[in-house]
Amino acid sequence: MTESASVAVCPRCHRPVVVRDRGEYTVERAALIVANGLCVCPPAKAPTPPGDGTDPLDS
Protein backbone atom coordinates (compact mmCIF):
# COMPACT_ATOMS: atom_id res chain seq x y z
CA MET A 1 0.00 0.00 0.00
CA THR A 2 1.34 3.42 -0.90
CA GLU A 3 0.34 6.87 0.25
CA SER A 4 -1.15 9.47 -2.09
CA ALA A 5 -0.58 12.64 -0.06
CA SER A 6 -2.38 11.45 3.09
CA VAL A 7 -4.60 8.81 1.47
CA ALA A 8 -3.54 5.15 1.46
CA VAL A 9 -3.82 3.72 -2.07
CA CYS A 10 -3.31 0.24 -3.52
CA PRO A 11 0.06 -0.28 -5.24
CA ARG A 12 -1.63 -2.38 -7.97
CA CYS A 13 -4.66 -0.31 -9.00
CA HIS A 14 -3.77 3.06 -7.37
CA ARG A 15 -7.25 3.37 -5.88
CA PRO A 16 -7.96 4.17 -2.21
CA VAL A 17 -7.99 1.10 0.03
CA VAL A 18 -10.36 0.30 2.90
CA VAL A 19 -9.59 2.50 5.90
CA ARG A 20 -8.08 1.14 9.10
CA ASP A 21 -9.50 3.77 11.46
CA ARG A 22 -12.00 6.56 11.60
CA GLY A 23 -9.40 9.32 11.19
CA GLU A 24 -8.67 8.23 7.61
CA TYR A 25 -12.07 9.38 6.33
CA THR A 26 -11.15 12.70 4.67
CA VAL A 27 -12.51 14.95 1.96
CA GLU A 28 -9.41 14.15 -0.14
CA ARG A 29 -10.08 10.40 0.19
CA ALA A 30 -13.75 10.86 -0.73
CA ALA A 31 -12.77 12.83 -3.84
CA LEU A 32 -10.35 10.06 -4.91
CA ILE A 33 -13.05 7.42 -4.44
CA VAL A 34 -15.51 9.43 -6.54
CA ALA A 35 -12.89 9.95 -9.26
CA ASN A 36 -11.24 6.50 -9.27
CA GLY A 37 -13.42 4.10 -7.30
CA LEU A 38 -12.42 1.97 -4.31
CA CYS A 39 -9.77 -0.77 -4.44
CA VAL A 40 -11.23 -4.26 -4.72
CA CYS A 41 -7.96 -6.10 -5.42
CA PRO A 42 -7.63 -9.42 -3.57
CA PRO A 43 -5.16 -9.33 -0.68
CA ALA A 44 -1.63 -10.39 -1.57
CA LYS A 45 -0.78 -13.92 -0.46
CA ALA A 46 2.38 -14.42 1.52
CA PRO A 47 4.79 -16.75 -0.28
CA THR A 48 5.18 -20.15 1.34
CA PRO A 49 8.73 -21.26 2.04
CA PRO A 50 9.96 -24.24 0.00
CA GLY A 51 9.64 -27.60 1.71
CA ASP A 52 6.92 -26.62 4.16
CA GLY A 53 4.95 -29.76 3.29
CA THR A 54 2.08 -28.10 1.44
CA ASP A 55 3.47 -28.53 -2.09
CA PRO A 56 3.58 -32.14 -3.36
CA LEU A 57 6.38 -31.18 -5.77
CA ASP A 58 8.73 -30.32 -2.88
CA SER A 59 9.35 -34.03 -2.15
One Martini backbone bead per residue (centre of mass of N, CA, C, O) as a GRO file, in nm:
protein
   59
    1MET     BB    1   0.097   0.036   0.022
    2THR     BB    2   0.033   0.365  -0.059
    3GLU     BB    3   0.078   0.720  -0.063
    4SER     BB    4  -0.160   0.988  -0.128
    5ALA     BB    5  -0.043   1.185   0.056
    6SER     BB    6  -0.298   1.088   0.298
    7VAL     BB    7  -0.373   0.843   0.106
    8ALA     BB    8  -0.439   0.516   0.086
    9VAL     BB    9  -0.302   0.309  -0.175
   10CYS     BB   10  -0.286   0.090  -0.419
   11PRO     BB   11  -0.019  -0.053  -0.600
   12ARG     BB   12  -0.194  -0.170  -0.842
   13CYS     BB   13  -0.459   0.051  -0.887
   14HIS     BB   14  -0.455   0.337  -0.728
   15ARG     BB   15  -0.665   0.301  -0.507
   16PRO     BB   16  -0.843   0.326  -0.248
   17VAL     BB   17  -0.849   0.188   0.059
   18VAL     BB   18  -0.939   0.052   0.327
   19VAL     BB   19  -0.988   0.155   0.630
   20ARG     BB   20  -0.858   0.147   0.971
   21ASP     BB   21  -0.971   0.436   1.059
   22ARG     BB   22  -1.158   0.717   1.118
   23GLY     BB   23  -0.927   0.935   1.038
   24GLU     BB   24  -0.927   0.853   0.713
   25TYR     BB   25  -1.175   1.026   0.672
   26THR     BB   26  -1.172   1.230   0.385
   27VAL     BB   27  -1.207   1.450   0.134
   28GLU     BB   28  -0.979   1.341  -0.042
   29ARG     BB   29  -1.074   1.045  -0.039
   30ALA     BB   30  -1.355   1.092  -0.157
   31ALA     BB   31  -1.256   1.211  -0.428
   32LEU     BB   32  -1.099   0.954  -0.519
   33ILE     BB   33  -1.343   0.764  -0.520
   34VAL     BB   34  -1.510   0.918  -0.727
   35ALA     BB   35  -1.286   0.914  -0.954
   36ASN     BB   36  -1.169   0.584  -0.910
   37GLY     BB   37  -1.252   0.430  -0.675
   38LEU     BB   38  -1.236   0.125  -0.508
   39CYS     BB   39  -1.054  -0.114  -0.384
   40VAL     BB   40  -1.069  -0.486  -0.503
   41CYS     BB   41  -0.828  -0.627  -0.442
   42PRO     BB   42  -0.671  -0.888  -0.358
   43PRO     BB   43  -0.494  -1.014  -0.131
   44ALA     BB   44  -0.185  -1.078  -0.061
   45LYS     BB   45   0.016  -1.351  -0.073
   46ALA     BB   46   0.213  -1.534   0.108
   47PRO     BB   47   0.491  -1.690   0.076
   48THR     BB   48   0.598  -2.013   0.065
   49PRO     BB   49   0.814  -2.212   0.182
   50PRO     BB   50   1.021  -2.440   0.101
   51GLY     BB   51   0.926  -2.745   0.242
   52ASP     BB   52   0.636  -2.723   0.418
   53GLY     BB   53   0.425  -2.963   0.290
   54THR     BB   54   0.213  -2.831   0.064
   55ASP     BB   55   0.401  -2.932  -0.173
   56PRO     BB   56   0.431  -3.214  -0.376
   57LEU     BB   57   0.706  -3.108  -0.531
   58ASP     BB   58   0.912  -3.104  -0.274
   59SER     BB   59   1.001  -3.421  -0.261
   0.00000   0.00000   0.00000
